[in-house]
Amino acid sequence: MDQLYWLLVVVLLLLGVVVFALFTVGQRLDAILRQLLLLQRKADLALTHLGIQPPPEHSPLSERVRELAGAEDPRHQALPRGDRRRPGGGQGRRREVDAREGPLSDPLE
């Protein structure tokens, strides 16, 4: 019974420490957020005073960006739909290994 009492005391103390830590962290995050919002407001006022308007948060894409995004790469047009790797299919590597080590013979011979 005595061990259960001390276990309960320790658990309650740890719970109190965790609650205190979370509360303190929450307060610090709120203070940091308030400071960031204040800095953003000041920066917006300074930019407005200089005649610089920041772009809207969800600005539409420019025509050039839409054109580039919709353009098909001409190198891909000549390749079949499923094979968009570089031409040669990796045969250069096989030739390179064969030149260095000699052609592979059949391991079952």
C-alpha positions as CSV (number, residue, x, y, z in Angstrom):
1,M,0.0,0.0,0.0
2,D,2.9,2.3,0.8
3,Q,4.4,1.8,-2.7
4,L,1.1,2.5,-4.4
5,Y,0.9,5.8,-2.4
6,W,4.4,6.9,-3.5
7,L,3.7,5.9,-7.1
8,L,0.5,8.0,-7.1
9,V,2.4,11.0,-5.7
10,V,5.1,10.7,-8.3
11,V,2.6,10.3,-11.1
12,L,0.7,13.4,-9.9
13,L,3.9,15.4,-9.7
14,L,4.9,14.4,-13.2
15,L,1.4,15.3,-14.5
16,G,1.7,18.7,-12.8
17,V,5.1,19.3,-14.4
18,V,3.8,18.4,-17.9
19,V,0.8,20.6,-17.5
20,F,3.0,23.5,-16.4
21,A,5.4,23.0,-19.2
22,L,2.6,22.9,-21.8
23,F,1.0,26.0,-20.4
24,T,4.4,27.9,-20.5
25,V,5.1,26.8,-24.0
26,G,1.7,27.9,-25.1
27,Q,2.2,31.3,-23.6
28,R,5.6,31.7,-25.3
29,L,4.2,30.7,-28.7
30,D,1.4,33.2,-28.3
31,A,3.9,35.9,-27.5
32,I,6.0,35.0,-30.5
33,L,3.0,34.9,-32.8
34,R,1.9,38.4,-31.6
35,Q,5.4,39.7,-32.3
36,L,5.4,38.2,-35.8
37,L,2.0,39.7,-36.6
38,L,3.2,43.1,-35.4
39,L,6.3,42.9,-37.6
40,Q,4.3,41.8,-40.6
41,R,1.9,44.8,-40.1
42,K,4.9,47.2,-39.8
43,A,6.5,45.8,-43.0
44,D,3.2,46.1,-44.9
45,L,2.8,49.7,-43.8
46,A,6.4,50.5,-44.8
47,L,5.9,48.9,-48.2
48,T,2.7,50.7,-48.7
49,H,4.4,54.0,-47.8
50,L,7.0,53.3,-50.5
51,G,4.4,52.5,-53.1
52,I,5.1,48.8,-53.2
53,Q,2.1,46.6,-53.2
54,P,2.8,43.0,-52.2
55,P,1.1,40.4,-54.5
56,P,-2.1,38.9,-53.2
57,E,-1.7,35.6,-51.5
58,H,-3.5,33.7,-54.2
59,S,-2.4,35.6,-57.2
60,P,-3.3,34.1,-60.6
61,L,-0.4,32.7,-62.7
62,S,1.0,35.0,-65.3
63,E,0.5,34.1,-69.0
64,R,4.2,33.1,-69.4
65,V,4.0,30.7,-66.5
66,R,0.8,29.1,-67.9
67,E,2.5,28.8,-71.3
68,L,5.5,27.1,-69.8
69,A,3.5,24.8,-67.6
70,G,1.3,23.7,-70.5
71,A,4.1,23.2,-73.0
72,E,5.0,19.6,-74.0
73,D,8.7,18.9,-74.1
74,P,9.5,18.3,-77.8
75,R,12.1,15.6,-76.8
76,H,9.2,13.5,-75.4
77,Q,7.1,13.7,-78.5
78,A,9.3,11.3,-80.5
79,L,9.3,8.6,-77.8
80,P,6.5,6.1,-77.2
81,R,4.2,7.0,-74.3
82,G,5.6,4.4,-71.9
83,D,9.3,4.9,-72.7
84,R,10.4,8.4,-71.7
85,R,13.9,7.5,-70.7
86,R,16.9,8.6,-72.7
87,P,17.5,6.9,-76.0
88,G,19.8,3.8,-75.9
89,G,18.1,2.3,-72.9
90,G,21.3,2.2,-70.8
91,Q,23.3,0.3,-73.4
92,G,26.2,2.7,-73.0
93,R,26.8,1.4,-69.5
94,R,26.8,-2.2,-70.7
95,R,29.3,-1.4,-73.4
96,E,31.5,0.4,-70.9
97,V,31.5,-2.6,-68.6
98,D,32.2,-5.0,-71.5
99,A,35.1,-2.8,-72.6
100,R,36.6,-2.8,-69.2
101,E,36.0,-6.4,-68.1
102,G,35.4,-8.1,-71.4
103,P,32.1,-9.5,-72.6
104,L,30.3,-11.7,-70.1
105,S,30.2,-15.3,-70.9
106,D,27.3,-17.6,-70.1
107,P,27.8,-18.6,-66.4
108,L,26.3,-22.1,-67.2
109,E,29.0,-23.0,-69.7
